[in-house]
């Protein structure tokens, strides 16, 4: 019988390439996989377990929290806080660093995570996901401090996401390729289904919320127009695909080729998406898969964060189309400034 490559086996195999590894990173990934199973099982049953709807509070960004947001946030923290591997965590759902309870040991890693990205889609049964990044801490005290989290994405030890869709998948990279695992609910194991994912060369999908058009900068208008302009009366080379759930849009573009953009505009001058627990982890994966991510001016992985919850414009996907966006920003921003 062909031995199934489970996530645990794959991680241990990856770890065996690093004799110095103490297995701590592997243990963190295993715990994140446990969180993905628990969250995924509740997402799939949300309609019947009264976990749908609003939790009645707002998160630090003033966005209404869904019950599942709060649940996912707690699950992700609970599977990691007692492991002795983590010094602290930053979540979209909490303004401050989530420290480790005093009764537990503090470890060498810090985690950034968006417990349930796309949660506004939960009630419509649209795919949503959990995004995470793993850094080595910088500080040495008995608790994590801001500087542990305000690291450029290039310093990530690993990153990934779970996507709760027609199947529950875990996609991660520890810097040696991007690998996707599909949950077999019958045995409760993540099985390797997408080894060493490489983004296809052709940019087949354009993911942007065109309802923001009236607030776009000049470069964004031209960029979208020229991408769609690749199509002819007889052939469609690029299609518009926008789910409004970053993990789902990214996952599709990672597998099929495409570019996702949520640019800065007149209404959202810093962009909408968060640098630490949305853009950085996905940029890490994109680059490992042969793609790229930019804020229009520089690679997302080179940005030195200034705040735990800072937003960033995001263009992510096929390298050629991301670099095309950077050229358009350069070319049209100057012209726009002169017009203003
Ligand atoms: P808009 C979901 O709330 C989210 O953070 C991302 O998952 C998604 O890409 C984006 O916001 C959608 O924003 O303005 O298009 O609804």
Boltz pocket constraint, residues with backbone or C-beta under 6 A from the ligand:
constraints:
  - pocket:
      binder: B
      contacts: [[A, 117], [A, 118], [A, 119], [A, 120], [A, 209], [A, 244], [A, 245], [A, 246], [A, 247], [A, 272], [A, 273]]
      max_distance: 6.0
